[in-house]
Amino acid sequence: MKTIFFSIVLCMTLCLQGQNSTLLQNINPRAKELKHSLNTTGDSILLSSDKMIYKVDIFNSEYEKSFSGNKYQLKIPLHDIPLGRFVVLAKLDAKLIAISLLRNRPYEEPRQALTMSRPSIESNPGKSSIQPVKIKKAIKGYWIVKIINGRLGSKRIRQMANKAEVEKFISVNEKEQNTRSGQHNKLTVWEVYNVDEFKKEIHSNKDYTKSISSVNFNVIPYYDTTVGRTSAL
């Protein structure tokens, strides 16, 4: 079960980011009963539900840690979780809900505030503060990984595609999920900003799409089989 969940990055309606961690919210209707967020510093996950939360596992291919629950509200500390991408798997009554977690940087104890103050731009008359503007990168292509699981084994399709081809893959994948033969197939799609550089990297490193960050592609998948499309960030 955990191997299946680790192979995916779950859909989110927004990206919750603290100082140290990023939590991708699961907007699957089946997950709506579990409220999940980070605290302000990003060093803990806050979980709450009207149903009992029995257990929480945090894991990837190299690490695993479990937290006992049997509560309706849990605060999961992230101080000891190493850097990287993880799946947070919460067990409710007859249901497993998965959330993606990115550990961005180690936890640091807050430093004591300096007693000496210095003038800010805002305090100087005639000057105004300039707020940074986040520029959305242009999408030059999409990277597709399709895993076809059958009785005789599995087949993996890895290719670059345009938007029209992506929509066809998604349409086929969603139809397959309603069939016995195709319900175990998996499709993941990433937005690519620099096709040439992405191809070079993926050719030399098959796990390149597991990167925490990249200038060549959006590490948060555009589409994943389990919950569908992700929202624009």
C-alpha positions as MATLAB code, in Angstrom:
seq = 'MKTIFFSIVLCMTLCLQGQNSTLLQNINPRAKELKHSLNTTGDSILLSSDKMIYKVDIFNSEYEKSFSGNKYQLKIPLHDIPLGRFVVLAKLDAKLIAISLLRNRPYEEPRQALTMSRPSIESNPGKSSIQPVKIKKAIKGYWIVKIINGRLGSKRIRQMANKAEVEKFISVNEKEQNTRSGQHNKLTVWEVYNVDEFKKEIHSNKDYTKSISSVNFNVIPYYDTTVGRTSAL';
ca = [
       0.000    0.000    0.000;
       2.768    2.460    0.921;
       4.681    1.710   -2.266;
       1.613    2.730   -4.281;
       1.150    5.950   -2.354;
       4.821    6.925   -2.617;
       4.712    6.714   -6.401;
       2.250    9.599   -6.528;
       2.107   13.246   -5.573;
      -1.364   14.164   -4.514;
      -3.647   16.880   -5.868;
      -3.925   20.107   -3.945;
      -6.114   23.168   -3.961;
      -3.279   25.288   -2.626;
       0.265   24.955   -1.412;
       0.622   25.541    2.323;
       4.157   26.710    3.025;
       5.892   27.485    6.277;
       9.509   28.380    6.947;
      10.662   24.780    6.883;
       8.054   22.683    5.073;
       5.469   22.676    2.295;
       2.199   20.729    2.527;
       0.175   19.983   -0.605;
      -3.495   19.884    0.288;
      -5.514   16.895   -0.883;
      -8.791   18.051   -2.483;
     -10.109   14.590   -3.257;
     -13.758   14.566   -2.011;
     -12.907   11.422   -0.083;
     -10.324   13.388    1.885;
     -12.494   16.375    2.823;
     -13.247   15.016    6.303;
      -9.575   15.383    7.281;
      -8.503   18.986    7.783;
      -4.751   19.325    7.344;
      -2.433   22.316    7.526;
       0.956   23.492    8.777;
       1.582   25.690   11.751;
       3.043   29.124   11.014;
       6.691   28.043   11.168;
       6.160   24.883    9.157;
       7.616   22.581   11.816;
       4.388   20.711   12.594;
       1.386   19.293   10.723;
      -2.031   20.007   12.235;
      -4.707   17.343   11.627;
      -8.339   17.335   12.725;
     -11.416   15.309   11.831;
     -14.910   14.506   13.053;
     -13.822   10.871   12.851;
     -11.117    9.214   14.909;
      -7.565    9.509   13.532;
      -6.023    6.175   14.462;
      -2.515    6.470   13.086;
      -0.257    8.688   10.916;
       2.725    7.450    8.896;
       5.321    9.700    7.242;
       7.530    7.916    4.744;
       9.405    7.782    1.456;
      11.623    5.121   -0.111;
      14.403    5.717    2.442;
      12.601    6.782    5.621;
       9.544    5.872    7.677;
       8.110    7.126   10.960;
       4.757    6.352   12.609;
       2.701    8.359   15.078;
      -0.002    6.838   17.248;
      -3.341    8.584   17.181;
      -6.747    7.510   18.502;
      -7.619   11.191   18.658;
      -9.722   13.687   16.716;
      -6.950   16.267   16.626;
      -3.218   15.647   16.173;
      -0.127   17.814   15.999;
       2.660   15.976   14.173;
       6.157   17.449   14.817;
       8.493   17.572   11.822;
      11.747   18.446   13.631;
      13.246   14.998   13.050;
      11.994   14.473    9.490;
      14.918   14.773    7.033;
      14.862   16.959    3.938;
      13.027   15.573    0.908;
       9.597   14.578   -0.370;
       7.334   12.406    1.783;
       3.854   10.926    1.889;
       1.816   11.589    5.030;
      -0.691    8.734    5.389;
      -3.489    9.197    7.928;
      -5.659    6.238    8.898;
      -9.266    7.070    9.707;
     -12.146    4.662   10.155;
     -11.945    2.291    7.132;
     -10.114    4.946    5.123;
      -6.563    6.010    4.300;
      -5.928    9.648    3.338;
      -2.584   10.619    1.816;
      -0.980   14.070    1.717;
       2.304   15.179    0.136;
       4.922   16.831    2.313;
       8.095   18.626    1.187;
      10.737   19.197    3.852;
      12.536   22.278    2.556;
      15.152   22.996    5.171;
      16.174   21.896    8.682;
      14.338   23.282   11.670;
      16.172   26.072   13.450;
      15.432   27.457   16.890;
      14.244   31.070   16.590;
      17.005   33.536   17.329;
      16.623   36.209   19.966;
      15.643   39.515   18.456;
      18.430   42.095   18.162;
      18.124   45.028   20.544;
      19.565   47.455   18.022;
      17.005   48.647   15.510;
      17.730   50.012   12.092;
      15.644   52.322    9.921;
      13.397   50.740    7.338;
      12.325   52.071    3.975;
       8.750   52.316    5.236;
       9.821   54.695    8.033;
      11.431   57.154    5.645;
       8.993   59.708    4.260;
       8.839   60.009    0.520;
       9.891   56.401   -0.038;
       7.641   53.421   -0.612;
       8.335   49.738   -0.187;
       8.466   47.642   -3.334;
       6.754   44.268   -3.109;
       8.238   41.416   -5.175;
       6.061   40.112   -7.984;
       5.883   36.370   -8.598;
       6.167   35.689  -12.326;
       4.529   32.555  -13.651;
       6.901   30.632  -15.893;
       5.888   29.795  -19.437;
       5.102   26.122  -19.988;
       7.024   24.766  -22.977;
       5.884   21.168  -22.737;
       4.737   18.349  -20.469;
       6.534   15.251  -19.217;
       4.341   12.152  -19.063;
       4.917    8.946  -17.117;
       2.272    6.289  -17.726;
       2.475    2.963  -15.888;
       0.333    0.174  -17.299;
      -0.088   -2.681  -14.820;
      -1.282   -6.023  -16.160;
      -1.292   -9.688  -15.228;
       1.912  -10.324  -17.145;
       3.762   -7.395  -15.640;
       3.978   -3.645  -16.031;
       4.873   -1.300  -18.857;
       6.155    2.245  -18.478;
       5.684    5.031  -21.018;
       7.889    8.120  -20.583;
       7.655   10.937  -23.107;
       7.402   14.657  -23.730;
       3.995   15.869  -24.928;
       2.031   18.984  -25.830;
      -1.198   20.130  -24.161;
      -3.488   18.322  -26.621;
      -1.630   15.042  -26.136;
      -1.773   15.468  -22.371;
      -5.548   15.887  -22.471;
      -5.869   12.655  -24.477;
      -3.717   10.784  -21.959;
      -5.804   12.144  -19.085;
      -9.082   11.260  -20.787;
      -7.943    7.695  -21.456;
      -6.560    7.315  -17.936;
      -9.802    8.438  -16.284;
     -11.800    5.979  -18.375;
      -9.359    3.190  -17.447;
      -9.931    3.800  -13.749;
     -13.511    2.563  -14.182;
     -12.444   -0.753  -15.699;
     -11.092   -3.878  -14.028;
      -8.157   -4.163  -16.431;
      -7.087   -0.520  -16.189;
      -7.931    0.507  -12.622;
      -4.348   -0.043  -11.466;
      -2.780    2.041  -14.232;
      -1.073    5.257  -13.151;
      -0.536    8.539  -14.977;
       1.558   11.478  -13.794;
       2.151   14.685  -15.780;
       4.602   17.513  -15.033;
       4.773   21.009  -16.535;
       8.152   21.646  -18.184;
       9.643   25.133  -18.525;
      12.900   24.249  -20.309;
      12.466   21.184  -22.520;
      16.092   20.790  -23.635;
      17.563   21.042  -20.133;
      14.830   18.813  -18.705;
      15.607   16.092  -21.253;
      19.296   16.232  -20.369;
      18.569   15.889  -16.677;
      15.958   13.129  -16.979;
      18.245   11.176  -19.292;
      21.046   11.122  -16.706;
      18.810   10.818  -13.627;
      15.613    8.773  -13.805;
      14.532   10.176  -10.420;
      14.846   13.800  -11.557;
      11.081   14.342  -11.209;
      11.419   13.652   -7.459;
      13.458   16.843   -7.042;
      12.341   19.195   -4.268;
      12.775   22.188   -6.584;
      13.882   22.863  -10.166;
      14.117   25.748  -12.624;
      13.351   23.368  -15.491;
       9.957   21.997  -14.412;
       7.222   22.273  -11.805;
       8.005   19.633   -9.178;
       4.317   19.545   -8.252;
       2.606   17.389  -10.911;
       0.015   18.961  -13.176;
      -1.952   15.708  -13.046;
      -1.907   12.561  -10.949;
      -4.193    9.538  -11.299;
      -5.299    9.374   -7.675;
      -6.996   12.758   -7.415;
      -6.761   14.385  -10.843;
      -5.429   17.813  -11.743;
      -3.559   20.137   -9.457;
      -4.417   23.806   -9.262;
      -2.144   26.514  -10.622;
       0.310   27.881   -8.096;
];
